[in-house]
């Protein structure tokens, strides 16, 4: 007999330990939906992490004093936020707020 509960077997390939998962439903369509949601969650988690990395790279370029590199990093970060908003990883207003904050940091650094 396996030590993994029967309700969590479909999640075994996703790498999440069984004790961190919610109980699985008995309805077949809901089981499929849960698997789809988990895959999307992990995919979105990677995209959200990449957004934070692009913003960090911009801040590092800005603090280094290289204005051209900071501007290139800003454009790359804005592009990443737009793409994440278009694919539904984050809300479009969330992307707009982050881009506005980054742009404000860039503009005030020139003064």
C-alpha positions in Angstrom: 0.0 0.0 0.0 1.2 3.5 -0.9 1.8 6.1 1.7 0.3 8.8 -0.5 -3.5 9.2 -0.1 -5.6 8.2 -3.0 -7.1 11.7 -3.4 -3.7 13.2 -4.2 -2.3 10.8 -6.7 -3.1 13.0 -9.8 -0.9 15.7 -8.2 2.1 13.4 -7.8 3.6 14.5 -11.1 3.3 18.2 -10.2 5.9 18.0 -7.4 3.7 19.4 -4.6 3.8 17.3 -1.4 0.4 15.6 -0.7 0.1 17.2 2.8 0.1 20.7 1.2 -2.8 20.0 -1.1 -6.5 20.4 -0.6 -8.6 17.2 -0.7 -9.6 16.2 -4.2 -13.2 16.4 -5.3 -15.2 13.3 -6.3 -16.5 14.9 -9.5 -14.5 14.0 -12.6 -14.7 17.4 -14.2 -13.6 19.1 -11.0 -10.6 16.7 -10.7 -9.6 17.7 -14.2 -10.1 21.4 -13.4 -8.0 21.1 -10.3 -5.1 19.6 -12.3 -5.4 22.4 -14.9 -5.5 25.1 -12.2 -2.4 23.7 -10.5 -0.5 23.6 -13.8 -1.6 27.2 -14.5 -0.7 28.3 -11.0 2.9 27.0 -11.4 3.2 28.5 -14.8 2.0 31.9 -13.5 4.3 31.7 -10.5 7.3 31.5 -12.9 6.1 34.5 -14.8 5.4 36.5 -11.6 8.9 35.7 -10.4 10.4 36.9 -13.8 8.5 40.2 -13.3 10.1 40.8 -10.0 13.5 39.9 -11.5 13.1 42.4 -14.3 12.1 45.2 -11.8 15.1 44.3 -9.7 17.5 44.5 -12.7 16.1 47.9 -13.5 16.7 49.1 -9.9 20.2 47.7 -10.0 21.0 49.5 -13.3 19.5 52.7 -12.0 21.7 52.6 -8.8 24.8 51.9 -10.9 24.4 55.3 -12.5 24.4 54.1 -16.1 21.4 55.9 -17.5 21.3 54.1 -20.8 21.3 50.7 -19.2 18.6 51.8 -16.7 16.4 53.0 -19.6 16.9 49.7 -21.5 16.1 47.7 -18.3 13.0 49.9 -17.7 11.7 49.2 -21.2 12.3 45.5 -20.8 10.5 45.5 -17.4 7.5 47.5 -18.9 7.4 45.0 -21.8 7.4 42.1 -19.3 4.6 43.7 -17.3 2.5 44.3 -20.4 2.9 40.7 -21.5 2.0 39.3 -18.1 -1.1 41.5 -18.0 -2.1 40.4 -21.6 -1.8 36.7 -20.6 -3.8 37.2 -17.4 -1.0 36.5 -14.9 -1.6 39.9 -13.3 -4.4 42.4 -13.7 -3.8 45.2 -16.2 -4.2 47.9 -13.4 -1.6 46.1 -11.3 0.8 46.2 -14.3 0.0 49.9 -14.9 0.8 50.7 -11.2 4.1 48.8 -11.3 5.1 50.5 -14.6 4.2 53.9 -13.2 6.3 53.3 -10.1 9.3 52.2 -12.1 9.0 55.2 -14.5 8.7 57.6 -11.5 11.9 56.1 -10.1 13.6 56.6 -13.4 12.4 60.2 -13.8 13.3 61.3 -10.3 16.8 59.8 -10.6 17.6 62.3 -13.4 16.8 65.3 -11.1 
